[in-house]
Amino acid sequence: MREILFKAKRESNRKWVEGYYYKENFLTGKSVQHFIRGKDDTDYVVCGETVSQYTGFQDRSDNPIFENDILSVATTSDNGKARIHCVFR
């Protein structure tokens, strides 16, 4: 069974945070706010466009790979590397 994990950029400082994703509707100026509950049990307001789900794969350094991550892979091209777009379905 794979771990359900998300990452997104915090609205306050645009730094990445990982944890559990949820969104809420409020009766304020914003109709929906997106949140990540971090590993420290703090709820962070995040930018909804940056939310990505963990794919269940890690890179060779055991870092988790999320949807929309840009990965480098070895190829036979002239410069020796290519960039690919990682999409989890």
Phi and psi in degrees as a GROMACS rama.xvg file:
@    title "Ramachandran Plot"
@    xaxis  label "Phi"
@    yaxis  label "Psi"
@TYPE xy
-88.5764  153.493  ARG-2
-74.21  135.568  GLU-3
-91.556  110.917  ILE-4
-145.427  146.189  LEU-5
-130.929  161.06  PHE-6
-136.795  154.544  LYS-7
-163.034  164.466  ALA-8
-88.6094  133.121  LYS-9
-68.2232  142.862  ARG-10
-68.6413  -31.7394  GLU-11
-70.0959  -39.9354  SER-12
-137.306  5.10896  ASN-13
61.9266  20.7676  ARG-14
-89.6937  149.925  LYS-15
-72.6914  143.162  TRP-16
-135.746  141.525  VAL-17
-112.306  148.397  GLU-18
161.509  -148.492  GLY-19
-100.627  130.908  TYR-20
-94.7856  140.215  TYR-21
-153.961  161.681  TYR-22
-134.523  153.872  LYS-23
-135.142  147.48  GLU-24
-95.1256  132.669  ASN-25
-121.612  157.088  PHE-26
-92.9764  37.1206  LEU-27
-109.101  -164.79  THR-28
-60.4876  -36.1551  GLY-29
-90.6765  133.903  LYS-30
-81.1933  -33.2424  SER-31
-135.31  135.362  VAL-32
-119.56  141.821  GLN-33
-104.904  141.52  HIS-34
-134.916  149.431  PHE-35
-122.384  126.35  ILE-36
-88.7836  110.62  ARG-37
-70.9046  171.487  GLY-38
-65.0588  -16.9868  LYS-39
-91.6159  12.6425  ASP-40
64.3905  20.8998  ASP-41
-94.7145  136.954  THR-42
-91.1375  121.393  ASP-43
-108.614  133.715  TYR-44
-76.13  127.076  VAL-45
-124.276  161.6  VAL-46
-77.7269  119.719  CYS-47
-58.2416  -30.9284  GLY-48
-70.0678  -17.2053  GLU-49
-99.4428  0.436804  THR-50
-68.247  127.151  VAL-51
-134.173  142.408  SER-52
-96.651  144.667  GLN-53
-64.9423  135.043  TYR-54
-85.5295  -14.5462  THR-55
93.9786  -1.71848  GLY-56
-110.031  154.28  PHE-57
-123.156  156.71  GLN-58
-81.4852  -177.033  ASP-59
-67.6877  -13.2764  ARG-60
-98.0329  12.6115  SER-61
65.838  21.3002  ASP-62
-81.9002  137.821  ASN-63
-65.6915  144.716  PRO-64
-104.784  127.507  ILE-65
-109.401  162.211  PHE-66
-50.8624  145.328  GLU-67
68.2993  6.1979  ASN-68
-67.963  145.898  ASP-69
-97.1193  125.174  ILE-70
-116.194  150.412  LEU-71
-102.942  137.127  SER-72
-135.15  150.516  VAL-73
-74.8846  138.294  ALA-74
-138.87  -178.853  THR-75
-98.8795  15.9256  THR-76
-71.9614  168.967  SER-77
-58.7209  -40  ASP-78
-88.7865  -5.2227  ASN-79
85.2312  -7.47653  GLY-80
-140.635  154.359  LYS-81
-134.729  154.391  ALA-82
-105.522  135.199  ARG-83
-124.923  158.191  ILE-84
-102.694  119.366  HIS-85
-88.8407  120.447  CYS-86
-124.915  126.969  VAL-87
-100.938  129.979  PHE-88
